[in-house]
Structures are given as structure tokens and as C-alpha cells.
Amino acid sequence: MANRHHRCNRCGRDFDSGERLDEHVERRHPKEDVRWWVVVEDPAKDRNFSR
């Protein structure tokens, strides 16, 4: 799996750049109230998120 650092918290999709995440949010979740925050994690651990 590629190294991914950006995740949509609305649907859980991962992206390799902030620009791609921005494009995704604008296209898929245009009416959602988006809140951004920074999460710092150990890069050696692969986290699996679910909704």
C-alpha cells in the first residue's frame, strides 16, 4: 500500500496529497461542513479507521 497521509473523515477514503483530498471533498461532499485538524501518529503503524 502506498504511503497515504490524508483521509476524508466523511467517507474514510485515503489520499496521497492534500490537493487530491480537497478535490474529493468539493466533488463528493460539497454541502458538508468540513472541519480540518492535524493528527500525529507513529508512521510505522498502519491505522484502520471505520465509521
ZAROMAR-747959 format. One record per residue (C-alpha): residue number from 1; x, y, z. Coordinates in steps of 0.001 Angstrom, whole numbers, padded with zeros to 6 digits. Example, Ala and Ser with C-alpha at 12.3 -4.5 7.8 and 13.67 -1.06 7.14 Angstrom:
2
n:1 x:012300 y:-004500 z:007800
n:2 x:013670 y:-001060 z:007140
This chain:
51
n:1 x:000000 y:000000 z:000000
n:2 x:001242 y:003454 z:-000866
n:3 x:002133 y:005907 z:001861
n:4 x:-001020 y:007998 z:002365
n:5 x:-001315 y:010925 z:004701
n:6 x:-004722 y:012486 z:004058
n:7 x:-008078 y:010916 z:004952
n:8 x:-011631 y:012090 z:004344
n:9 x:-013421 y:011787 z:007658
n:10 x:-016804 y:011736 z:005871
n:11 x:-016246 y:008526 z:003903
n:12 x:-012845 y:007215 z:005076
n:13 x:-011071 y:007413 z:001700
n:14 x:-007292 y:007961 z:001784
n:15 x:-005350 y:010352 z:-000461
n:16 x:-001653 y:010904 z:-001087
n:17 x:-001909 y:014713 z:-001181
n:18 x:-003920 y:017494 z:000381
n:19 x:-004889 y:018799 z:-003055
n:20 x:-006484 y:015489 z:-004002
n:21 x:-008385 y:015425 z:-000714
n:22 x:-009625 y:018989 z:-001356
n:23 x:-010818 y:017977 z:-004837
n:24 x:-012570 y:014919 z:-003414
n:25 x:-014372 y:016955 z:-000734
n:26 x:-015510 y:019549 z:-003273
n:27 x:-016772 y:016858 z:-005667
n:28 x:-018239 y:014265 z:-003268
n:29 x:-019229 y:016262 z:-000179
n:30 x:-019914 y:019816 z:-001428
n:31 x:-022625 y:020616 z:001118
n:32 x:-020903 y:019081 z:004134
n:33 x:-019497 y:021266 z:006890
n:34 x:-015799 y:020354 z:006749
n:35 x:-013531 y:020770 z:009758
n:36 x:-009777 y:020285 z:009361
n:37 x:-007375 y:019121 z:012047
n:38 x:-003894 y:017684 z:012271
n:39 x:-003368 y:014153 z:013573
n:40 x:000091 y:012950 z:014514
n:41 x:000660 y:009197 z:014527
n:42 x:003506 y:006757 z:014505
n:43 x:004186 y:006252 z:010749
n:44 x:005290 y:002660 z:011403
n:45 x:001738 y:001705 z:012380
n:46 x:-000963 y:001263 z:009763
n:47 x:-004194 y:002606 z:011266
n:48 x:-007553 y:001315 z:010050
n:49 x:-010395 y:003730 z:010593
n:50 x:-014057 y:002940 z:010294
n:51 x:-017319 y:004834 z:010533
